[in-house]
Amino acid sequence: MRHTPGGGRRVVRGMFARPMPNDEIAVMVESFTNQLAAAVERSVARRVQTVVAQAIGVSVKRGPGRPPKNGGALIAAVAPAVVRPRKKPPLQLCPVPGCKNAAAPVFGMVCAQHKGVPKAKIKQYREQRRNAKDKAARKAA
């Protein structure tokens, strides 16, 4: 942009120069600021609506695509979630009768001492244990 002797500004585009009065610039700046303010207002309203909806437990409808990265941080700051530690599953024992060793997936869910026992025999032991458990449950009820 260059200043002209009359006080106006002109934009030089190639060989053609057009004087741009201050009023036209002011209108453009005002239009831009109005658009920017409206965009910020929509964004803030959407964020507030999402946080309030999640705080009261309503599922938030969202469009396709990946959610914004800062969405989780905003929600975490407003309503911290109660995280319980994962309960460890019970120890699985070897299915061979009388054996109290822990079973391991490496050996096909039997202990190291019984890893050579045929699978058909292991299946039979499991069935016997299941039947005994069912019988005890029926007796208790």
C-alpha positions as a printed Julia matrix, in Angstrom:
141×3 Matrix{Float64}:
   0.0     0.0     0.0
   1.14    3.48   -0.74
   0.03    6.79    0.63
  -1.35    9.24   -1.89
  -1.12   13.01   -1.68
  -4.89   13.28   -1.06
  -4.63   11.28    2.21
  -6.2     8.08    0.84
  -4.48    4.79    0.29
  -4.26    2.83   -2.86
  -3.56   -0.82   -3.39
  -1.09   -1.46   -6.13
  -2.03   -4.49   -8.19
   0.13   -4.87  -11.21
  -0.22   -1.88  -13.46
  -3.66   -0.87  -12.21
  -4.03    1.17   -9.04
  -7.36    1.95   -7.4
  -7.7     4.43   -4.55
  -9.23    2.81   -1.43
 -11.01    5.32    0.8
 -10.8     4.97    4.61
 -14.56    4.28    4.8
 -14.22    1.18    2.64
 -11.39   -0.14    4.83
 -13.43    0.52    7.97
 -16.37   -1.42    6.5
 -14.12   -4.36    5.63
 -12.54   -4.39    9.11
 -15.93   -4.19   10.8
 -17.3    -7.01    8.64
 -14.29   -9.19    9.48
 -14.53   -8.51   13.22
 -18.27   -9.32   13.18
 -17.62  -12.63   11.41
 -14.8   -13.49   13.83
 -16.89  -12.64   16.89
 -19.79  -14.77   15.6
 -17.46  -17.73   14.98
 -15.95  -17.47   18.48
 -19.41  -17.18   20.02
 -20.64  -20.32   18.2
 -17.56  -22.25   19.29
 -17.92  -21.24   22.94
 -21.64  -22.01   22.93
 -20.98  -25.47   21.46
 -18.3   -26.21   24.08
 -20.49  -25.06   26.97
 -23.4   -27.12   25.67
 -21.19  -30.24   25.4
 -19.77  -29.85   28.9
 -23.17  -29.24   30.5
 -24.71  -32.2    28.66
 -21.92  -34.53   29.75
 -22.06  -33.25   33.32
 -25.74  -34.22   33.63
 -25.16  -37.55   31.87
 -26.78  -36.93   28.49
 -24.99  -38.47   25.52
 -23.66  -35.79   23.22
 -24.52  -36.06   19.56
 -21.49  -35.43   17.4
 -20.76  -35.52   13.72
 -18.34  -37.63   11.76
 -14.61  -37.32   12.17
 -12.14  -37.31   14.97
 -13.08  -35.3    18.08
 -10.86  -32.34   19.0
  -7.82  -33.08   21.16
  -8.65  -30.49   23.82
 -12.23  -31.79   24.31
 -11.2   -34.43   26.85
  -9.09  -31.98   28.86
 -11.97  -29.55   29.09
 -14.36  -32.22   30.35
 -11.8   -33.65   32.8
 -11.29  -30.2    34.32
 -15.01  -29.74   34.88
 -16.1   -33.18   36.13
 -13.33  -35.5    37.29
 -14.29  -39.12   36.7
 -14.03  -41.66   39.5
 -11.59  -44.3    38.31
 -11.53  -47.54   40.21
  -8.53  -49.83   39.9
  -9.13  -52.95   37.86
  -9.95  -55.99   39.97
  -7.47  -58.79   39.4
  -9.09  -62.07   38.25
  -8.85  -65.1    40.57
  -5.84  -67.36   40.23
  -6.61  -70.32   37.95
  -5.35  -73.62   39.29
  -4.14  -76.68   37.41
  -7.13  -78.94   36.53
  -5.34  -82.17   37.54
  -7.01  -83.56   40.7
  -4.98  -82.88   43.86
  -2.68  -80.34   42.19
  -2.67  -76.88   43.8
  -0.18  -75.2    41.43
  -1.15  -72.23   39.29
  -2.01  -72.9    35.66
  -0.11  -71.01   32.96
  -1.13  -70.2    29.37
   2.36  -71.22   28.23
   1.58  -74.84   29.15
  -2.03  -74.88   27.9
  -3.55  -73.75   31.22
  -1.93  -76.52   33.3
   1.03  -76.27   35.65
   4.64  -76.94   34.63
   4.58  -80.39   36.26
   1.55  -81.56   34.24
   2.36  -80.0    30.85
   2.95  -83.48   29.38
  -0.51  -84.83   30.34
  -2.64  -85.53   27.21
  -5.29  -82.93   26.37
  -8.07  -85.52   26.42
  -7.18  -86.37   30.01
  -7.11  -82.64   30.94
 -10.54  -82.22   29.33
 -11.82  -85.17   31.39
 -10.43  -83.62   34.62
 -12.13  -80.3    33.86
 -15.45  -82.07   33.22
 -15.17  -83.97   36.52
 -14.45  -80.73   38.4
 -17.41  -78.98   36.71
 -19.77  -81.85   37.59
 -18.61  -81.83   41.22
 -19.11  -78.07   41.4
 -22.64  -78.33   39.95
 -23.5   -81.15   42.36
 -22.32  -79.04   45.33
 -24.34  -76.04   44.13
 -27.52  -78.16   43.8
 -26.97  -79.59   47.26
 -26.57  -76.12   48.79
 -29.76  -74.83   47.14
